Amino acid sequence: MDFYINDFLCYYDAEDVQQGCYSVSPFLGDWFIRKAMWSSCTGIKSNAASFKKFYSYLLAVEVIDQRGYDILCNTIKDEMPEWLDAMRHYDDMLNNEDWF
């Protein structure tokens, strides 16, 4: 969550943590894949689980509302296959000798 909040939300997307529940797709589906050299399909899945836990806590302490949390969870569920495909495509591109 530190990488998401401090690098993506604060500098790249310029949003606060409340608005961040609407920015999970650009982060996990693109930015994380390109900017984190440790990105992987497992990393995307792990980050998605962390998002759910973190925003569940923010819901419990009333920093976000139920609607925002539901949107976050539905986005993760619906877009995970696309994010994983994007990660595999990025890995294939980097592993292709002709790319360099």
C-alpha positions in Angstrom: 0.0 0.0 0.0 2.9 2.3 0.6 4.0 2.2 -3.0 0.4 2.8 -4.1 -0.3 5.7 -1.8 3.1 7.5 -1.8 4.2 6.9 -5.3 1.1 6.5 -7.4 -1.6 8.5 -5.6 0.5 11.4 -4.3 2.7 12.0 -7.3 1.4 10.3 -10.4 -2.4 10.5 -10.0 -2.6 13.3 -7.4 -5.5 11.9 -5.5 -6.1 11.3 -1.8 -6.7 7.9 -0.3 -10.5 8.2 -0.3 -10.5 8.8 -4.1 -7.9 6.0 -4.4 -10.5 3.3 -4.2 -11.5 4.4 -7.7 -7.9 4.3 -9.1 -7.1 0.7 -8.6 -7.4 -0.2 -12.3 -4.9 2.3 -13.6 -2.5 1.3 -10.9 -2.7 -2.5 -11.1 -3.5 -2.7 -14.8 -0.8 -0.5 -16.0 1.4 1.7 -13.7 2.4 -1.1 -11.3 3.3 -3.4 -14.3 5.5 -0.7 -15.9 7.0 1.0 -12.9 7.6 -1.8 -10.3 10.5 -4.0 -11.5 9.2 -6.6 -9.0 5.8 -6.7 -10.7 4.4 -10.1 -11.5 1.0 -11.9 -11.8 1.5 -13.0 -8.2 2.3 -9.5 -7.2 -0.9 -8.2 -8.8 -3.0 -10.7 -7.0 -1.2 -9.9 -3.7 -1.7 -6.2 -4.2 -5.4 -6.7 -5.0 -5.8 -8.6 -1.7 -4.0 -5.8 0.1 -6.3 -3.2 -1.5 -9.4 -5.1 -0.2 -8.0 -5.4 3.3 -6.8 -1.7 3.5 -10.0 -0.3 2.1 -12.1 -2.6 4.3 -10.3 -1.0 7.2 -11.0 2.5 5.8 -14.7 1.5 5.5 -14.8 0.3 9.1 -13.4 3.6 10.3 -15.7 5.6 8.0 -13.0 7.2 5.8 -14.8 5.8 2.7 -18.4 4.8 2.2 -19.8 1.4 1.2 -20.3 2.4 -2.4 -16.6 3.2 -2.8 -15.6 -0.1 -1.3 -18.1 -2.0 -3.5 -16.7 -0.3 -6.6 -13.2 -1.3 -5.5 -14.1 -4.9 -5.0 -16.1 -5.2 -8.2 -13.3 -3.5 -10.2 -10.8 -6.1 -8.8 -13.1 -9.0 -9.6 -14.0 -7.8 -13.1 -10.7 -6.5 -14.3 -8.2 -9.0 -12.7 -8.1 -11.2 -15.9 -7.2 -8.1 -18.0 -4.5 -7.1 -15.5 -2.9 -10.5 -15.6 -3.0 -10.6 -19.4 -1.3 -7.2 -19.5 1.4 -8.5 -17.1 2.0 -11.5 -19.2 2.1 -9.4 -22.4 4.6 -7.0 -20.7 6.8 -9.9 -19.6 6.7 -11.4 -23.2 7.7 -8.1 -24.6 10.6 -7.7 -22.3 11.7 -11.3 -22.9 11.6 -10.8 -26.7 15.1 -10.3 -28.0 13.9 -8.3 -30.9 12.4 -5.6 -28.6 15.9 -4.3 -27.7 
